[in-house]
Amino acid sequence: MAYRVYVIQNSEGKFYIGLSDDVVRRIAQHMHVASKRSKAMR
């Protein structure tokens, strides 16, 4: 199974580096968690 390293930069300029065998799915998971955090902060 092939894994890929990915780098995400958020709107605050912070970076997150990850490793996944399904980058599209993993980024979707990041976005889902981020939306939950945004709702909690309102």
C-alpha positions in Angstrom: 0.0 0.0 0.0 1.4 3.4 -1.0 1.3 6.3 1.5 1.7 10.0 0.7 2.9 12.9 2.8 0.7 16.0 2.6 0.9 19.5 3.9 -2.1 21.7 4.8 -1.9 25.4 5.6 -4.9 26.9 7.5 -6.2 30.4 7.3 -4.0 31.4 10.2 -0.9 30.4 8.3 -0.2 27.3 10.5 0.9 24.1 8.8 -0.2 20.5 9.4 1.9 17.7 7.9 0.3 14.2 7.6 0.7 10.8 6.1 -2.2 8.9 4.5 -3.0 6.1 2.0 -6.0 8.2 0.9 -5.2 11.9 0.8 -8.6 13.0 -0.5 -10.4 11.1 2.3 -8.0 12.4 4.9 -8.4 16.1 3.9 -12.2 15.6 4.0 -11.8 14.4 7.6 -9.7 17.5 8.4 -12.3 19.7 6.9 -15.1 18.0 8.8 -13.3 18.4 12.2 -12.5 22.0 11.4 -16.2 22.8 10.7 -17.2 21.1 14.0 -14.6 23.3 15.8 -15.9 26.4 14.1 -19.5 25.7 15.2 -18.4 25.0 18.8 -16.6 28.4 18.9 -19.7 30.4 17.8 
